[in-house]
Amino acid sequence: MEKVTLMKEPDLTEARTQARKSELAQRLKGLRRSKGLTQGQLTASTGISTPTLSKIETGQLSPTYDVLLRLAHGLGVDIAELFVNAQSHMGAGRRSIERQGCGETHNTPLYHHRLLCSQLANKQMMPFVSRIKKHQVRDDEGWSQHEGEEFVYVLSGAIELHTEFYQPVMLNESESFYIDSRMRHRVISVSQADAMVLWVSTTPDLSRNPQ
């Protein structure tokens, strides 16, 4: 009997992640060039090393939220503009609708973020729904620290909030926390499945020079 070799089906999740990395890479490179900046100049204004920036621009590295903030700040754009062309800027009577399952996605080792209402530029808040993928972390892994404040509401599962000045605390479904983002922080899932949260982060003032 002739032996039949079954072809392994492609990992669609991984394929989508790679496609998102590629889209972000092209968008970032285009924004940098449109501003007339070299990689070295963007490195100087953001503090992100040139090798790291090069890996992001070639789709080899998925940046954390902190790095996205620094890139947006260095380029003088809203963080959402790293993913899409913002359609509306500041002005009275703005509105943005996000339908179920829509929104720009961004994947990192700890989180899978879905950015909401990213069509509006110069927002005072950045809302997203996040899946907390990490259940265990090393002492030095996953810490975040940046300007602004954050609010997180647990939609499903349970999370553990780690902060620089407090003991870790567990939060269950329908519980929430609010923190000063300048304090080092990270979130992990402590439920069997990945936890889901609504995450709202205030955006930095782009009129100030990047740190």
C-alpha positions, 0 to 999 in steps of 0.5 A, a space after each residue: 500500500 502506498 504510504 501517504 504523507 500528511 501535510 501539517 496544516 499551517 498555524 494560523 495564529 502564528 501566521 496572523 502574528 507574523 503578518 501583524 509584525 510585518 505590518 507594524 514593521 512597514 508602518 514604523 519604517 514609513 513613519 520614520 522615513 516620512 519624518 526624515 529620521 535615520 534609525 540612529 536619530 530615532 534611537 537618540 530620541 527614544 532610547 531604543 537601541 539601534 539593533 532593537 529598532 532594526 529588528 522591529 523594522 524588519 519584523 523580527 521583534 514584537 515591541 512591548 507597550 512601553 517600547 510602542 509608547 517611546 516610538 510614538 513619542 519619538 515620532 510625534 504621533 499617537 500610538 494608534 498611528 503605529 498601526 493605522 492611519 488615524 482618520 480624526 484629530 482633536 476637535 469637538 464632537 469626535 466619535 469612534 465605534 468599535 464593533 465586536 471582534 474588530 480592532 488592531 491586534 498586537 502580540 507580545 510574550 506576556 499579552 495579546 492586546 486588541 487596540 480599540 477605537 484606534 482611528 482617532 488620533 491624539 486621544 487622552 486614553 488608549 483602551 484595549 482588551 488584553 489576554 494575559 498569556 503568562 502564568 509564571 514569570 521570572 523575577 526580572 521578566 515582564 516589568 513595565 514602566 512609563 509615563 501615565 496611569 492605567 486602569 484594568 478591569 478583569 473580564 474573565 479569569 483571575 490575575 495577579 498584579 505585581 508592583 514595585 512598592 506593594 506585595 502582589 495582589 490577586 484580582 478576580 472577575 469584575 474586580 479592578 485596579 488603578 495605578 501610576 504607570 511610573 511605578 514598575 508593574 506587570 500582570 500575570 494570569 493565575 487562573 487555569 485559562 488565560 485571563 481577559 481584561 479591559 485595559 485603559 492607559 493614559 497617553 503621554 503628552 507628546 508636546 514634551 521631549 521624550 525621555 
